[in-house]
């Protein structure tokens, strides 16, 4: 398929409407067959459950062109599984995992002209989401739901490469114990908006959230998990029941252990020990890994030895290996790459 005539090299990270999107509806206790449609607009009642009580969950993944010219997605089965967990926590009917993966493939195939060419640095961002759509005025789960997927081409999250960022320890809490921090619900991101706007206003790129129970342990940022590297090259990531289980983080830890031969550890990470790490990064779908050069806690600066000019050496190897797997330079573990036929 001929590609759209777009400026792939200079594309920003923002929404662009594409030709097709997938829609399925849940009514009377079952999902309909679903279909690709042209209309990007959603029509719903003013009292729809999502508008009144924020009953919505979502996912994010990418499709891209590999070096050999194939269009692929990265571990969509894990996005499907995580969305099931998110839906169950908000009393929503899970969308079947096999249908999720198939719907992703349908959307990518239908919008193949928008999948950026190999080497451009751009990708096709895919956004599956689901929400309560029937009128709900009492506080209760909706009875009817809509599952949708749209896709939009996006440029690299960081133009000109990933420079280390400066983050601050937030005074706000991201998630409560036994709350919804472990699922990908829209409401989690809504509550983080004030915190990130505040951080930006104070000159910081992101927040470091501590656990809300004791405020002694590192959790995550508003939209990414942390990875740390010790001075003896062990890769450490925080363990917590209130952080989102990142697919990128899970993949990085596997790559660290099985491709780079590094020791890995998922455990409680206390803020007091952050100063002792050699490297720090944020990991997620959008940027893969964002290096952190400095953490500021109410004026007290923690500067990582890796510095503010470039990724630390271990973080760089992790980034290069994972993106190499995604782009087809490096052989992937079985099941990680789904080729869109």
C-alpha positions as CSV (number, residue, x, y, z in Angstrom):
1,X,0.0,0.0,0.0
2,X,1.3,3.4,-0.9
3,X,2.1,5.6,2.1
4,X,0.4,8.9,2.8
5,X,2.4,12.0,1.7
6,X,3.3,13.1,5.2
7,X,6.5,14.7,6.6
8,X,7.4,11.6,8.6
9,X,10.8,13.0,9.7
10,X,9.4,16.0,11.4
11,X,6.1,14.6,12.8
12,X,5.2,15.6,16.3
13,X,3.7,13.5,19.1
14,X,0.1,14.5,18.6
15,X,-3.2,13.2,17.3
16,X,-3.9,13.0,13.5
17,X,-7.1,11.4,12.3
18,X,-6.7,8.3,10.2
19,X,-9.1,6.5,7.9
20,X,-10.6,3.7,10.0
21,X,-11.3,2.8,13.6
22,X,-12.7,-0.3,15.3
23,X,-16.0,-0.2,17.3
24,X,-17.7,-3.0,19.3
25,X,-20.8,-2.5,21.6
26,X,-21.8,-4.4,24.7
27,X,-25.5,-4.6,25.3
28,X,-27.9,-7.2,26.9
29,X,-24.9,-9.0,28.4
30,X,-22.8,-9.6,25.3
31,X,-20.5,-8.0,22.9
32,X,-21.6,-7.6,19.3
33,X,-19.4,-8.6,16.3
34,X,-17.7,-5.2,16.0
35,X,-16.6,-3.5,12.8
36,X,-14.3,-1.0,11.2
37,X,-16.0,2.4,10.7
38,X,-15.1,5.7,9.1
39,X,-16.6,8.2,11.6
40,X,-14.2,9.4,14.2
41,X,-16.9,11.0,16.3
42,X,-18.7,9.4,19.3
43,X,-22.4,10.1,20.0
44,X,-23.7,9.4,23.5
45,X,-26.3,10.5,26.0
46,X,-25.5,13.5,28.2
47,X,-25.9,11.1,31.2
48,X,-23.5,8.4,29.9
49,X,-21.7,6.6,32.6
50,X,-18.3,7.7,31.4
51,X,-19.3,11.3,31.6
52,X,-20.8,11.1,35.1
53,X,-18.5,8.7,36.9
54,X,-15.4,8.3,34.7
55,X,-15.9,4.6,34.0
56,X,-13.3,4.2,31.4
57,X,-10.1,2.2,30.8
58,X,-7.5,2.3,28.0
59,X,-4.3,0.9,26.5
60,X,-1.5,2.2,24.3
61,X,0.8,0.3,21.9
62,X,2.6,0.9,18.6
63,X,2.9,-0.5,15.1
64,X,6.0,0.2,13.1
65,X,7.9,-0.8,10.0
66,X,10.8,-3.1,10.6
67,X,14.1,-3.1,8.6
68,X,12.8,-5.9,6.3
69,X,9.6,-4.0,5.5
70,X,7.1,-5.8,7.7
71,X,4.5,-3.9,9.7
72,X,4.5,-5.3,13.3
73,X,3.2,-4.7,16.8
74,X,4.9,-5.4,20.0
75,X,3.4,-7.8,22.5
76,X,-0.3,-6.8,22.0
77,X,-1.4,-9.9,23.9
78,X,-0.1,-8.3,27.1
79,X,-2.1,-5.1,26.4
80,X,-5.2,-7.3,25.9
81,X,-4.5,-9.1,29.2
82,X,-3.9,-5.8,31.1
83,X,-7.1,-4.3,29.7
84,X,-9.1,-7.3,31.1
85,X,-7.6,-6.6,34.5
86,X,-8.5,-3.0,34.3
87,X,-12.0,-3.7,33.1
88,X,-12.7,-6.1,36.0
89,X,-11.5,-3.6,38.6
90,X,-14.0,-1.0,37.3
91,X,-16.8,-3.6,37.0
92,X,-16.8,-3.5,33.2
93,X,-17.3,-6.5,31.0
94,X,-13.8,-7.6,29.7
95,X,-13.3,-7.4,26.0
96,X,-12.1,-10.9,24.9
97,X,-8.3,-11.0,24.6
98,X,-8.2,-12.8,21.2
99,X,-10.7,-10.3,19.8
100,X,-8.6,-7.4,21.2
101,X,-5.5,-8.7,19.3
102,X,-7.5,-9.2,16.2
103,X,-9.1,-5.8,16.4
104,X,-5.6,-4.2,16.7
105,X,-4.5,-6.0,13.6
106,X,-7.6,-4.9,11.7
107,X,-7.0,-1.2,12.6
108,X,-3.4,-1.4,11.7
109,X,-4.1,-3.1,8.4
110,X,-6.9,-0.6,7.5
111,X,-4.5,2.3,8.2
112,X,-1.4,0.8,6.8
113,X,-0.8,3.9,4.7
114,X,-0.3,5.8,7.9
115,X,2.4,3.4,9.3
116,X,5.6,5.4,9.0
117,X,8.4,4.1,6.9
118,X,11.4,2.4,8.5
119,X,14.1,4.8,9.7
120,X,11.8,7.8,10.0
121,X,11.8,7.6,13.8
122,X,8.0,7.8,13.7
123,X,5.4,5.0,14.6
124,X,1.7,4.4,14.4
125,X,0.3,4.8,17.9
126,X,-2.7,2.6,18.7
127,X,-5.2,3.5,21.4
128,X,-7.7,0.8,22.5
129,X,-10.2,2.1,25.0
130,X,-13.6,1.2,26.6
131,X,-16.2,3.2,28.5
132,X,-19.7,3.1,29.9
133,X,-22.1,4.6,27.4
134,X,-25.7,4.2,28.7
135,X,-27.3,6.8,31.0
136,X,-26.3,6.4,34.7
137,X,-27.4,8.8,37.3
138,X,-27.1,6.7,40.4
139,X,-23.5,5.7,41.4
140,X,-23.3,2.2,39.9
141,X,-21.7,0.5,36.9
142,X,-23.1,1.2,33.5
143,X,-25.1,-1.6,31.7
144,X,-23.8,-0.8,28.2
145,X,-20.3,-0.3,27.0
146,X,-18.4,0.7,23.9
147,X,-14.9,-0.7,23.0
148,X,-13.0,1.3,20.4
149,X,-9.5,1.4,18.8
150,X,-8.1,4.3,16.8
151,X,-4.6,4.8,15.4
152,X,-2.6,8.0,14.8
153,X,1.0,8.4,13.4
154,X,3.3,10.1,15.8
155,X,6.9,11.3,15.7
156,X,9.5,10.3,18.3
157,X,8.7,11.3,21.8
158,X,12.0,13.1,22.1
159,X,13.2,15.1,19.1
160,X,16.9,14.8,18.6
161,X,17.4,11.9,21.0
162,X,16.6,11.4,24.6
163,X,18.4,13.9,26.8
164,X,18.3,13.2,30.6
165,X,15.5,14.9,32.3
166,X,15.1,16.5,35.8
167,X,12.2,15.3,38.0
168,X,10.9,16.4,41.3
169,X,9.5,14.4,44.3
170,X,5.8,15.2,44.2
171,X,3.8,16.4,47.2
172,X,0.8,14.7,45.7
173,X,-0.2,11.1,45.9
174,X,-0.7,9.1,42.7
175,X,-2.6,6.2,44.1
176,X,-4.1,4.9,47.3
177,X,-3.3,1.5,48.9
178,X,-5.9,-1.0,47.6
179,X,-7.0,1.7,45.0
180,X,-6.7,1.7,41.2
181,X,-3.1,2.5,40.7
182,X,-2.4,-0.9,39.2
183,X,-4.9,-0.5,36.3
184,X,-4.9,1.7,33.3
185,X,-8.0,3.8,34.1
186,X,-8.6,7.2,32.8
187,X,-9.3,8.5,36.2
188,X,-5.8,7.8,37.4
189,X,-4.4,10.1,34.7
190,X,-7.0,12.8,35.4
191,X,-5.8,13.1,39.0
192,X,-2.2,13.4,37.9
193,X,-2.8,16.4,35.6
194,X,-2.6,19.0,38.4
195,X,0.6,17.4,39.7
196,X,2.3,17.5,36.3
197,X,1.2,21.0,35.5
198,X,2.6,22.1,38.9
199,X,5.9,20.3,38.2
200,X,6.2,21.9,34.8
201,X,5.5,25.3,36.3
202,X,8.4,24.8,38.7
203,X,10.8,23.9,36.0
204,X,10.7,20.1,36.2
205,X,10.0,17.5,33.5
206,X,8.2,14.9,35.6
207,X,7.2,13.8,39.0
208,X,8.5,11.0,41.2
209,X,5.6,9.7,43.3
210,X,6.2,8.1,46.6
211,X,3.9,5.5,48.2
212,X,1.0,7.3,49.8
213,X,1.0,5.0,52.9
214,X,4.5,5.8,54.2
215,X,6.0,8.3,51.6
216,X,9.3,6.4,51.9
217,X,9.2,4.2,48.8
218,X,9.5,5.1,45.1
219,X,6.5,4.2,43.0
220,X,6.3,5.7,39.5
221,X,5.7,8.9,37.6
222,X,2.3,9.9,36.2
223,X,2.7,7.6,33.2
224,X,5.9,5.6,33.4
225,X,7.6,3.1,35.6
226,X,11.1,3.6,37.1
227,X,14.2,1.5,36.4
228,X,17.5,2.0,38.4
229,X,21.0,0.7,37.8
230,X,23.3,0.1,40.7
231,X,27.0,0.9,40.7
232,X,27.7,-2.8,40.1
233,X,25.3,-2.9,37.1
234,X,22.3,-4.6,38.7
235,X,19.0,-3.4,37.2
236,X,16.4,-2.7,39.9
237,X,12.7,-1.7,39.5
238,X,10.2,-0.8,42.2
239,X,7.7,-3.5,43.4
240,X,4.4,-2.2,44.5
241,X,0.7,-3.2,44.3
242,X,-0.2,0.4,43.4
243,X,1.8,0.9,40.3
244,X,0.8,0.0,36.7
245,X,2.6,-3.1,35.5
246,X,4.3,-1.7,32.5
247,X,4.8,-3.9,29.5
248,X,7.9,-2.0,28.5
249,X,9.4,-2.4,32.0
250,X,8.6,-6.1,31.9
251,X,10.4,-6.4,28.5
252,X,13.4,-4.3,29.7
253,X,13.9,-6.6,32.7
254,X,13.8,-9.7,30.5
255,X,16.3,-8.1,28.1
256,X,18.6,-7.1,30.9
257,X,18.7,-10.6,32.3
258,X,18.5,-12.8,29.1
259,X,20.2,-10.6,26.5
260,X,22.7,-8.6,28.5
261,X,23.4,-11.1,31.3
262,X,22.7,-8.6,34.0
263,X,21.3,-9.3,37.5
264,X,17.8,-7.9,37.9
265,X,15.7,-7.3,40.9
266,X,12.1,-6.2,41.5
267,X,11.7,-5.0,45.1
268,X,10.8,-2.1,47.4
269,X,13.0,0.8,46.5
270,X,13.3,3.3,49.3
271,X,13.8,7.0,48.5
272,X,16.7,7.1,50.8
273,X,18.7,4.8,48.5
274,X,18.0,6.7,45.3
275,X,21.2,8.7,45.8
276,X,23.2,5.5,45.7
277,X,22.2,4.4,42.2
278,X,24.4,5.0,39.1
279,X,21.6,5.5,36.6
280,X,17.9,6.1,36.5
281,X,15.3,5.9,33.7
282,X,11.5,6.1,33.1
283,X,10.1,3.4,30.9
284,X,6.8,3.3,28.9
285,X,5.3,2.9,25.5
286,X,5.8,6.4,24.3
287,X,9.5,6.9,24.8
288,X,10.7,3.4,25.6
289,X,13.2,4.8,28.1
290,X,13.6,8.4,29.2
291,X,16.9,8.9,31.1
292,X,16.8,10.8,34.4
293,X,19.8,12.9,35.2
294,X,18.6,14.6,38.4
295,X,15.9,14.2,41.1
296,X,15.0,17.2,43.3
297,X,13.4,16.8,46.6
298,X,12.4,20.3,47.9
299,X,15.7,21.9,47.0
300,X,17.9,18.9,47.7
301,X,19.4,17.6,44.5
302,X,20.3,14.0,43.7
303,X,22.5,13.9,40.6
304,X,23.2,10.5,39.0
305,X,26.7,9.8,37.9
306,X,25.5,9.1,34.4
307,X,25.0,12.9,34.1
308,X,22.8,15.3,32.2
309,X,24.2,14.9,28.7
310,X,23.3,11.4,27.7
311,X,21.9,8.0,28.8
312,X,24.0,6.0,31.2
313,X,25.9,3.1,29.6
314,X,23.6,0.3,30.9
315,X,20.4,2.3,30.2
316,X,21.7,2.9,26.7
317,X,22.4,-0.9,26.2
318,X,18.9,-1.7,27.4
319,X,17.3,0.9,25.1
320,X,19.4,-0.2,22.1
321,X,18.6,-3.9,22.6
322,X,14.8,-3.4,23.2
323,X,14.4,-1.1,20.2
324,X,16.6,-3.4,18.2
325,X,14.2,-6.2,18.9
326,X,11.2,-4.1,18.1
327,X,12.7,-2.9,14.8
328,X,13.9,-6.4,13.7
329,X,17.7,-5.9,14.1
330,X,17.8,-8.3,16.9
331,X,16.0,-11.6,17.1
332,X,12.9,-11.4,19.4
333,X,11.8,-13.8,22.1
334,X,9.1,-16.1,20.8
335,X,5.7,-14.3,20.7
336,X,7.0,-10.8,21.2
337,X,6.5,-9.5,17.7
338,X,3.1,-9.8,15.8
339,X,3.4,-9.4,12.1
340,X,0.4,-7.7,10.6
341,X,-0.3,-9.6,7.4
